[in-house]
């Protein structure tokens, strides 16, 4: 069955059909799935399918290869898979096998993966253009060169080999950038579960608990609903929040400090991604309250800038201006706002971008610029909006502000009318947080 609870084989067939139309009559696409990787000795990391492969097939087994061959006499969609093996399935779990690949996944032809080396030169023969991943899996690239060489060795017999190799990534990634209604339904559920997990963390947050205990609350919420982390969760108390990708999650939370929680649930192959910054003990200090209000205002300004036709960079520009204005009001920066923005003075306290694409990967695929210009936002695009402030302990910083890190992040869908905040169920106002976080 499909790994996407709300998608079926017809959905994936439509995607393959769209990609086939872009290859041209004499093109061919070859896309490998992910392989299992050892964690240590004979224990593997949890398997996670390659997102491009998953997008086109819904197939969630390792050691598989998809071939798209327009006009092939026996079917243009071909999948090489592990064959059924009762003994291995007894140990490692069920396999779809060749019959399952065609019956359950809508593939026109399927073969055992062991036949890949024998059949690929035949499929490549007569084709002009090869579409395959560039970079990444160098071992698979080596196999591709071997298959191409096998075809070229027959050129004196009149066999034509592909004369060009084009990266398939941009074609698939442009498709993935625009979510249809069915994908949005899955993404909404991933975001709903993510918001629920963050509410659970808010209700569980207490002084003197270890950061990893809050992380455990996230994991419980994700797994309880059949999800898993979109990425390694960040639970950063106190000054740890000034480390953008802090994942140690080992320190103890202290009353009166803040804890920054950046975590998302992957469900049905799509990712949620929320950041909330909570007052440990249920009350913001005056300095933390002032900084938080600036970040929240910057996030709202950035959210308001998300609308069809707006530049990708418009939310970032809006956030930077609001943050800079707030830093000047709090006397953390000195000077005129426009001059400070021109000098990028905000980067001392805000050094990252305001968002990223969201979808099957938490930092999803898709170009941010086209022909050197920020691309316009269009309906169907999903993105995050996540401004922050990270105040260092420099001598010129008032003591009350030192070592405070704040980030507020939500997931948005661009619509025809404007935008939809998919993660609105996660509280973020000062009043709401002081109400839901237990007082101590």
Long-range contacts (C-beta under 8 A, 24 or more apart in sequence): 1-104, 2-58, 2-104, 2-105, 3-49, 3-54, 3-58, 3-59, 3-60, 3-268, 3-269, 4-58, 4-186, 4-268, 4-269, 5-186, 5-226, 5-267, 5-268, 6-182, 6-185, 6-186, 6-189, 6-268, 7-58, 7-182, 7-183, 7-186, 7-268, 9-58, 9-104, 9-105, 9-106, 10-106, 11-58, 11-182, 12-55, 12-56, 12-57, 12-58, 12-105, 12-106, 13-77, 13-106, 15-55, 15-56, 15-175, 16-56, 16-57, 16-68, 16-77, 18-175, 19-56, 19-68, 19-171, 19-172, 19-175, 20-68, 20-70, 20-76, 20-77, 22-171, 23-68, 23-70, 23-129, 23-131, 24-70, 24-128, 24-129, 25-70, 25-71, 26-70, 26-126, 26-127, 26-128, 26-129, 27-70, 27-127, 27-128, 27-129, 27-130, 27-131, 28-67, 28-68, 28-69, 28-70, 28-123, 28-124, 28-127, 28-129, 28-130, 28-131, 28-162, 29-66, 29-67, 29-68, 29-69, 29-130, 29-131, 29-132, 29-168, 30-65, 30-66, 30-67, 30-120, 30-130, 30-131, 30-132, 30-144, 30-168, 31-56, 31-65, 31-66, 31-67, 31-68, 31-132, 31-133, 31-168, 31-172, 32-64, 32-65, 32-66, 32-133, 32-137, 32-140, 33-57, 33-59, 33-61, 33-62, 33-63, 33-64, 33-65, 33-66, 34-62, 35-62, 35-63, 36-62, 36-63, 46-228, 51-176, 51-269, 51-360, 51-361, 51-365, 52-133, 52-168, 52-169, 52-172, 52-173, 52-176, 54-269, 54-360, 55-172, 55-175, 55-176, 55-360, 56-172, 57-105, 57-107, 58-105, 59-96, 59-101, 59-105, 61-95, 61-96, 63-113, 64-113, 65-113, 65-116, 67-120, 67-123, 68-131, 69-123, 69-127, 72-109, 72-123, 74-108, 74-109, 75-107, 75-108, 75-109, 76-108, 77-106, 77-107, 77-108, 77-109, 78-107, 78-108, 78-109, 78-110, 78-111, 78-123, 79-105, 79-107, 79-109, 79-110, 79-111, 80-110, 80-111, 80-112, 80-113, 80-115, 80-116, 80-119, 81-110, 81-111, 81-112, 81-113, 82-112, 82-113, 83-112, 83-113, 83-114, 117-143, 117-146, 117-147, 120-147, 121-147, 121-150, 121-151, 124-148, 124-151, 124-161, 124-162, 125-151, 125-154, 125-159, 125-160, 125-161, 126-159, 126-160, 127-160, 127-161, 127-162, 128-160, 128-162, 128-163, 128-164, 129-162, 129-163, 129-164, 129-165, 129-166, 130-162, 130-164, 130-165, 130-166, 131-166, 131-167, 131-168, 131-171, 132-165, 132-167, 132-168, 133-167, 133-168, 133-169, 134-165, 134-167, 134-169, 169-365, 170-367, 172-365, 173-365, 173-366, 173-367, 174-366, 174-367, 176-359, 176-360, 176-364, 176-365, 176-366, 177-357, 177-359, 177-364, 177-365, 177-366, 177-380, 177-381, 178-378, 178-380, 178-381, 179-359, 179-380, 179-381, 179-382, 179-413, 180-380, 183-270, 183-359, 184-380, 184-382, 184-413, 186-267, 186-268, 186-269, 186-270, 187-270, 187-272, 187-358, 187-359, 187-382, 187-411, 187-413, 187-422, 188-422, 189-267, 189-268, 189-270, 190-227, 190-230, 190-264, 190-265, 190-266, 190-267, 190-268, 190-270, 190-271, 190-272, 191-272, 191-274, 191-411, 191-422, 191-423, 192-272, 192-422, 192-425, 193-221, 193-222, 193-225, 193-227, 193-265, 193-267, 193-272, 194-230, 194-263, 194-264, 194-265, 194-272, 194-273, 194-274, 194-411, 194-423, 194-426, 195-272, 195-274, 195-423, 195-424, 195-425, 195-426, 196-221, 196-225, 196-425, 197-221, 197-222, 197-263, 197-265, 198-261, 198-263, 198-274, 198-276, 198-426, 199-425, 199-426, 199-427, 199-436, 201-261, 201-263, 201-276, 201-278, 202-276, 202-278, 202-427, 202-433, 202-436, 202-437, 203-436, 203-437, 203-438, 205-253, 205-259, 205-278, 205-280, 205-437, 205-438, 206-253, 206-280, 206-281, 206-438, 206-440, 207-253, 207-254, 207-255, 207-280, 207-281, 207-440, 208-252, 208-253, 208-254, 208-255, 209-252, 209-253, 210-249, 210-250, 210-251, 210-252, 210-253, 211-235, 211-236, 211-237, 211-240, 211-248, 211-249, 211-250, 211-251, 211-252, 211-253, 211-259, 212-249, 212-250, 214-249, 214-253, 214-259, 214-261, 215-249, 215-263, 218-261, 218-263, 221-265, 222-265, 222-266, 225-265, 225-267, 226-267, 227-265, 227-266, 227-267, 228-265, 228-266, 229-263, 229-264, 229-265, 229-266, 230-263, 230-264, 230-265, 230-266, 230-271, 230-272, 230-273, 230-362, 231-263, 231-264, 231-271, 231-273, 231-362, 233-261, 233-262, 233-263, 234-260, 234-261, 234-262, 234-263, 234-275, 235-259, 235-260, 235-261, 235-263, 236-260, 236-261, 236-262, 236-405, 237-280, 238-403, 239-393, 239-403, 239-405, 240-405, 241-277, 241-390, 241-404, 241-405, 241-406, 241-407, 242-390, 242-391, 242-392, 242-403, 242-404, 242-405, 243-405, 244-351, 244-352, 244-390, 253-280, 254-280, 255-280, 255-281, 255-440, 256-280, 256-281, 256-283, 256-285, 258-284, 258-288, 258-404, 258-405, 258-406, 260-405, 260-406, 260-407, 262-407, 262-409, 264-362, 266-362, 269-360, 270-359, 270-360, 271-358, 271-359, 271-360, 271-361, 271-362, 271-364, 272-411, 272-422, 272-423, 273-358, 273-362, 273-384, 273-409, 273-411, 274-409, 274-410, 274-411, 274-423, 274-426, 275-386, 275-388, 275-407, 275-408, 275-409, 276-408, 276-409, 276-426, 276-427, 276-428, 276-433, 277-405, 277-406, 277-407, 277-408, 278-433, 278-437, 279-433, 279-434, 279-437, 280-437, 280-440, 281-437, 281-439, 281-440, 282-434, 282-437, 282-438, 282-439, 282-440, 283-434, 283-439, 284-430, 284-433, 284-434, 285-400, 286-400, 287-398, 287-400, 287-401, 287-404, 288-404, 288-406, 289-430, 290-330, 291-326, 291-330, 291-389, 291-391, 291-401, 291-404, 291-406, 292-406, 292-430, 293-326, 293-430, 294-322, 294-323, 294-326, 294-327, 294-329, 294-330, 294-389, 295-323, 295-326, 295-387, 295-388, 295-389, 295-406, 295-407, 295-408, 296-408, 296-428, 296-429, 296-430, 297-322, 297-326, 298-322, 298-323, 298-326, 298-387, 299-385, 299-386, 299-387, 299-408, 299-409, 299-410, 302-354, 302-355, 302-385, 302-387, 303-385, 303-410, 303-412, 303-419, 303-421, 306-377, 306-383, 306-385, 306-412, 306-414, 306-418, 306-419, 307-377, 307-414, 307-418, 307-419, 308-376, 308-377, 308-378, 308-379, 308-414, 308-415, 308-416, 308-418, 309-376, 309-377, 310-376, 310-377, 311-374, 311-375, 311-376, 311-377, 312-368, 312-369, 312-374, 312-375, 312-376, 312-377, 313-374, 314-377, 315-354, 315-355, 315-385, 316-353, 316-354, 316-355, 319-354, 319-385, 319-387, 320-346, 320-350, 320-354, 322-387, 323-349, 323-350, 323-387, 323-389, 327-389, 330-401, 331-398, 332-391, 332-397, 332-398, 332-401, 348-392, 349-389, 349-390, 349-391, 349-392, 350-387, 350-388, 350-389, 350-390, 351-390, 352-388, 354-385, 354-386, 354-387, 355-383, 355-384, 355-385, 355-386, 356-383, 356-384, 357-381, 357-382, 357-383, 358-382, 358-383, 358-384, 358-411, 377-414, 378-414, 379-414, 379-415, 379-416, 380-413, 380-414, 381-413, 381-414, 382-411, 382-412, 382-413, 382-414, 382-422, 383-411, 383-412, 383-414, 384-409, 384-410, 384-411, 384-412, 385-409, 385-410, 385-412, 386-410
